[in-house]
């Protein structure tokens, strides 16, 4: 399928006890680690325990304030929220772990990993369908479905040489599959090794680069040059010996221009979000934490995250960052996990001082 350049390509576990999670609300911050508060939070997912996982954002260009946040309950299905966190739709699809989104003209593709069936799945929407989702509250059946021969886990999408490709990582294994999306099928293009278990990834379409996190034993974030056919041209950007605490998890790309911007990484073990320069050598620029206030609790133990750099509203003039919260509380009550929504204005304001 020949694809035009996208209208919007991201341009513009209960592992901690109550005490540890609470500590992150009051932890002192160093010069390169600062604190921000969430503006909104989503309603909790339906499943108890470690369930919420990965968000994706659709920017509504005709009415930015009506943009949507997709979020997975990795034990049941997919939610759709407003950018203020209100639940708009939900459908049980199975154990959908990671999702990512690309828009091609009037067509929106949402891809995900279904761990119940070990399938890569793709949904297709028109802008009209998503504009009217608050009325219909119905998510359609997948547009494309194909079985994978690895234990699928993480996922991200990229526009590589005008071709939409889906990158799928392996649970408890090093394999990364690349699937090409056509009008009627998903075709496995190749498989390469990221050395160890990986989950989070993001593709920089402009620079034709893949950023991917390797958790468990290594704890590193790498980049791959997608113009290299055998994918052996890889660079380690950061590790536990540097600025990553515990597992590196979700990764997102914030574009400040066509070629510049930031890579945001969830440093899960110390509940912070690392910021790196988008351009080589991807220098570490600092970190922030999402802390609680008297309205919304902070975020900790984050798996997936996503950013949008479009002006969505007065509050979100430079976009938003959405993060999974592994320990969601309301006062003294522990609730099911959810997602926190933060104005990217706050991130940039402190970063650029």
C-alpha positions as CSV (number, residue, x, y, z in Angstrom):
1,X,0.0,0.0,0.0
2,X,1.5,3.3,-1.0
3,X,1.2,5.8,1.8
4,X,1.4,9.5,1.8
5,X,3.1,11.3,4.6
6,X,0.9,11.1,7.7
7,X,-1.2,14.1,8.8
8,X,0.1,13.6,12.3
9,X,3.0,11.3,13.1
10,X,3.7,12.4,16.6
11,X,5.0,15.5,15.1
12,X,4.2,18.5,16.5
13,X,2.8,-4.1,38.4
14,X,2.3,-3.7,42.0
15,X,6.0,-4.1,42.6
16,X,6.1,-1.5,45.3
17,X,4.4,-1.6,48.7
18,X,2.3,1.4,49.8
19,X,5.3,2.9,51.7
20,X,7.6,2.8,48.7
21,X,5.0,4.3,46.3
22,X,4.2,7.1,48.8
23,X,7.9,7.9,49.1
24,X,8.0,9.0,45.5
25,X,5.6,11.8,46.3
26,X,8.0,13.4,48.7
27,X,11.4,12.4,47.3
28,X,13.8,15.3,47.1
29,X,14.8,16.2,43.6
30,X,18.3,17.1,42.4
31,X,19.2,19.8,39.9
32,X,18.5,17.6,36.9
33,X,15.4,15.9,38.4
34,X,12.3,18.1,38.9
35,X,8.7,17.5,39.9
36,X,5.4,18.2,38.0
37,X,1.8,17.5,38.9
38,X,-0.8,15.7,36.8
39,X,-3.5,17.8,35.3
40,X,-6.0,15.0,34.9
41,X,-6.2,11.2,35.5
42,X,-8.3,8.6,33.7
43,X,-11.0,6.5,35.4
44,X,-9.4,3.3,36.6
45,X,-9.3,0.2,34.5
46,X,-11.7,-2.7,35.3
47,X,-9.1,-5.3,36.2
48,X,-7.4,-5.4,39.6
49,X,-3.6,-5.7,40.1
50,X,-1.0,-4.9,37.4
51,X,-3.4,-4.3,34.5
52,X,-3.2,-0.8,32.9
53,X,-0.2,-0.6,30.6
54,X,0.2,1.4,27.5
55,X,-1.4,4.6,26.0
56,X,-1.7,6.0,22.5
57,X,-2.9,9.4,21.5
58,X,-5.1,10.5,18.6
59,X,-4.9,14.2,17.8
60,X,-8.2,15.6,16.5
61,X,-7.0,18.3,14.1
62,X,-10.4,19.6,13.4
63,X,-11.2,20.0,17.1
64,X,-8.0,19.5,19.2
65,X,-9.8,19.6,22.6
66,X,-11.7,16.5,21.4
67,X,-8.5,14.5,20.9
68,X,-8.5,11.0,22.4
69,X,-6.3,8.8,24.6
70,X,-6.4,5.0,24.0
71,X,-5.2,2.9,26.9
72,X,-4.8,-0.8,27.4
73,X,-5.9,-3.0,30.2
74,X,-3.4,-5.8,29.5
75,X,-5.7,-8.3,31.1
76,X,-8.9,-7.4,29.3
77,X,-9.0,-4.9,26.4
78,X,-8.8,-1.3,25.3
79,X,-10.2,1.9,26.7
80,X,-10.7,5.3,25.1
81,X,-10.6,8.4,27.2
82,X,-10.9,12.2,26.6
83,X,-7.8,14.3,27.2
84,X,-9.4,15.1,30.6
85,X,-9.5,11.4,31.5
86,X,-13.2,10.7,31.1
87,X,-14.0,7.2,29.9
88,X,-15.6,7.3,26.4
89,X,-15.5,3.7,25.3
90,X,-14.2,0.2,26.3
91,X,-14.2,-3.2,24.7
92,X,-12.9,-6.5,25.8
93,X,-10.5,-7.8,23.1
94,X,-8.3,-10.0,25.3
95,X,-4.9,-9.3,26.8
96,X,-3.9,-6.3,24.7
97,X,-0.5,-5.3,26.1
98,X,1.0,-2.5,23.9
99,X,-0.6,-0.2,21.3
100,X,0.6,2.5,18.9
101,X,-1.1,4.7,16.4
102,X,-0.5,6.3,13.0
103,X,-2.7,8.5,10.9
104,X,-2.5,8.5,7.1
105,X,-4.6,11.3,5.7
106,X,-8.2,10.4,6.9
107,X,-7.2,6.9,8.0
108,X,-6.1,6.1,11.6
109,X,-4.4,2.8,12.2
110,X,-4.1,1.5,15.8
111,X,-2.0,-1.6,16.3
112,X,-1.7,-3.8,19.3
113,X,-0.3,-7.1,20.7
114,X,-3.0,-9.5,21.8
115,X,-1.3,-11.9,24.2
116,X,-4.4,-14.0,24.7
117,X,-4.2,-15.2,21.1
118,X,-0.5,-14.4,20.4
119,X,-1.6,-12.2,17.5
120,X,-0.7,-8.8,16.1
121,X,-3.9,-6.9,15.5
122,X,-4.7,-3.7,13.6
123,X,-7.8,-1.5,13.9
124,X,-8.8,1.0,11.2
125,X,-10.8,4.2,11.9
126,X,-11.8,7.2,9.9
127,X,-11.7,10.6,11.5
128,X,-15.5,10.6,11.3
129,X,-15.7,7.4,13.4
130,X,-13.4,8.8,16.1
131,X,-15.1,12.1,16.1
132,X,-18.4,10.3,16.8
133,X,-17.0,7.7,19.3
134,X,-18.4,9.6,22.3
135,X,-21.9,8.9,20.8
136,X,-21.5,5.4,19.5
137,X,-19.1,4.2,22.3
138,X,-18.3,1.3,20.0
139,X,-14.8,0.1,19.1
140,X,-14.9,-2.0,15.9
141,X,-13.5,-5.5,15.3
142,X,-9.8,-5.5,14.2
143,X,-9.1,-4.7,10.5
144,X,-6.1,-7.0,10.3
145,X,-5.1,-10.0,12.5
146,X,-2.1,-12.3,12.1
147,X,-0.5,-15.0,14.3
148,X,3.0,-14.5,15.6
149,X,5.5,-17.3,16.3
150,X,7.0,-15.5,19.2
151,X,5.6,-14.7,22.7
152,X,4.5,-11.2,21.7
153,X,4.9,-8.4,24.2
154,X,5.7,-4.8,23.2
155,X,4.9,-2.9,20.0
156,X,5.4,0.3,18.1
157,X,4.7,1.6,14.6
158,X,6.8,3.5,12.1
159,X,6.7,5.0,8.6
160,X,9.7,3.5,6.9
161,X,10.2,4.5,3.2
162,X,6.5,5.4,3.0
163,X,5.5,2.0,4.3
164,X,3.8,1.5,7.7
165,X,5.7,-1.1,9.7
166,X,5.0,-2.6,13.1
167,X,7.8,-3.6,15.4
168,X,6.9,-6.4,17.9
169,X,9.1,-7.5,20.8
170,X,9.3,-10.8,22.6
171,X,8.4,-11.6,26.2
172,X,11.3,-13.4,27.9
173,X,13.3,-13.4,24.7
174,X,15.5,-11.2,22.4
175,X,13.5,-11.3,19.2
176,X,12.1,-8.2,17.4
177,X,9.7,-8.8,14.5
178,X,9.0,-6.3,11.8
179,X,5.6,-6.5,10.1
180,X,4.7,-4.6,7.0
181,X,1.1,-3.4,6.7
182,X,-0.7,-3.7,3.4
183,X,-4.3,-3.1,2.4
184,X,-5.4,-6.7,3.2
185,X,-2.6,-8.3,5.3
186,X,0.3,-8.2,7.6
187,X,3.5,-9.6,6.2
188,X,6.5,-10.6,8.3
189,X,9.4,-8.7,6.9
190,X,12.3,-9.8,9.2
191,X,13.3,-10.7,12.7
192,X,16.4,-9.5,14.5
193,X,17.8,-9.7,18.1
194,X,17.8,-6.9,20.7
195,X,20.0,-9.2,22.9
196,X,17.5,-9.5,25.8
197,X,13.9,-9.1,26.8
198,X,12.5,-5.9,25.4
199,X,9.1,-4.1,25.6
200,X,9.0,-0.4,25.1
201,X,9.9,1.1,21.7
202,X,9.3,4.1,19.4
203,X,10.2,4.9,15.8
204,X,11.5,8.3,14.7
205,X,10.1,8.4,11.1
206,X,12.2,11.4,10.1
207,X,15.5,10.0,11.2
208,X,14.5,6.4,10.3
209,X,15.6,5.2,13.8
210,X,14.2,2.7,16.2
211,X,14.6,3.3,20.0
212,X,14.0,0.2,22.2
213,X,14.5,-0.7,25.8
214,X,16.0,-3.9,27.1
215,X,14.8,-4.7,30.6
216,X,15.6,-7.5,33.0
217,X,19.4,-8.4,33.1
218,X,20.8,-5.5,30.9
219,X,18.7,-2.5,31.6
220,X,19.7,-0.4,28.6
221,X,18.1,1.7,25.9
222,X,19.4,1.3,22.4
223,X,18.8,2.9,19.0
224,X,18.9,1.2,15.6
225,X,19.4,2.8,12.2
226,X,16.5,1.5,10.1
227,X,18.3,2.3,6.9
228,X,20.7,-0.6,7.7
229,X,19.2,-3.7,6.2
230,X,20.6,-6.2,8.8
231,X,19.9,-4.0,11.8
232,X,23.3,-4.5,13.3
233,X,24.0,-0.8,13.4
234,X,23.0,-0.3,17.0
235,X,24.0,2.2,19.7
236,X,23.6,2.0,23.5
237,X,22.2,5.4,24.7
238,X,21.9,4.8,28.4
239,X,21.9,2.1,31.1
240,X,21.6,1.3,34.8
241,X,25.2,2.5,35.1
242,X,24.0,5.8,33.9
243,X,20.6,7.4,34.4
244,X,18.2,4.4,34.3
245,X,16.8,3.0,37.6
246,X,15.7,-0.6,37.4
247,X,14.0,-1.5,34.1
248,X,13.7,1.0,31.2
249,X,10.1,0.7,30.0
250,X,7.9,2.9,27.8
251,X,9.6,5.2,25.3
252,X,8.0,8.2,23.4
253,X,9.1,10.8,20.9
254,X,8.3,14.5,21.3
255,X,9.0,16.5,18.2
256,X,9.7,20.2,18.5
257,X,10.4,20.4,14.8
258,X,10.7,18.1,11.9
259,X,14.2,17.0,13.0
260,X,14.6,18.0,16.6
261,X,12.9,17.2,19.9
262,X,13.2,14.8,22.8
263,X,13.1,11.0,23.6
264,X,11.2,10.3,26.8
265,X,11.9,7.1,28.7
266,X,10.2,5.6,31.7
267,X,12.9,4.8,34.2
268,X,10.7,2.4,36.1
269,X,12.8,1.4,39.1
270,X,13.1,5.0,40.4
271,X,9.7,6.2,39.0
272,X,11.1,9.0,37.0
273,X,11.0,10.0,33.3
274,X,14.3,10.6,31.5
275,X,14.6,13.1,28.7
276,X,17.2,12.7,26.0
277,X,18.0,14.8,23.0
278,X,16.3,13.5,19.9
279,X,19.4,14.0,17.7
280,X,22.6,12.1,18.1
281,X,24.4,11.3,20.4
282,X,21.1,11.5,22.3
283,X,22.5,13.3,25.3
284,X,20.7,12.9,28.6
285,X,19.1,16.3,29.5
286,X,17.4,15.6,32.8
287,X,14.4,13.8,34.4
288,X,11.1,14.6,36.0
289,X,8.7,12.9,38.4
290,X,5.0,13.2,38.5
291,X,4.1,13.9,42.1
292,X,0.8,14.1,44.0
293,X,-1.1,17.1,45.1
294,X,-4.4,17.5,47.0
295,X,-6.4,16.5,43.9
296,X,-4.5,13.8,42.0
297,X,-1.9,11.3,43.3
298,X,1.5,11.0,41.6
299,X,2.6,8.3,39.1
300,X,5.0,5.5,39.9
301,X,6.3,2.2,38.5
302,X,5.3,3.3,35.0
303,X,5.1,0.9,32.1
304,X,3.9,2.6,29.0
305,X,3.8,6.3,28.1
306,X,3.0,8.5,25.1
307,X,3.3,12.2,24.1
308,X,1.6,14.5,21.6
309,X,3.1,17.8,20.7
310,X,0.1,19.5,19.2
311,X,-1.7,22.5,20.7
312,X,-4.7,20.7,22.2
313,X,-6.1,23.6,24.4
314,X,-5.0,26.6,26.5
315,X,-3.8,24.2,29.2
316,X,-2.1,21.9,26.8
317,X,-0.6,24.5,24.4
318,X,2.5,22.4,23.7
319,X,0.8,19.0,24.0
320,X,0.5,16.3,26.7
321,X,2.3,13.3,28.1
322,X,0.2,10.3,29.2
323,X,1.8,7.8,31.6
324,X,0.6,4.5,33.2
325,X,0.4,4.7,36.9
326,X,1.4,1.5,38.6
327,X,0.1,2.5,42.0
328,X,-3.1,4.6,41.8
329,X,-4.5,6.0,45.1
330,X,-7.4,8.3,46.1
331,X,-6.6,9.6,49.6
332,X,-6.0,6.4,51.6
333,X,-7.7,4.2,49.2
334,X,-5.8,2.0,46.7
335,X,-7.7,1.9,43.4
336,X,-7.2,0.0,40.2
337,X,-4.4,1.3,38.0
338,X,-5.0,4.2,35.6
339,X,-3.2,6.8,33.4
340,X,-2.1,10.3,34.4
341,X,-2.3,13.2,31.9
342,X,0.2,16.0,32.2
343,X,0.6,19.2,30.2
344,X,3.9,19.1,28.4
345,X,4.2,22.9,29.0
346,X,5.2,21.9,32.6
347,X,7.9,19.6,31.3
348,X,9.3,22.1,28.9
349,X,9.2,25.0,31.3
350,X,11.6,23.4,33.7
351,X,13.7,21.6,31.1
352,X,14.5,24.8,29.2
353,X,15.4,26.9,32.2
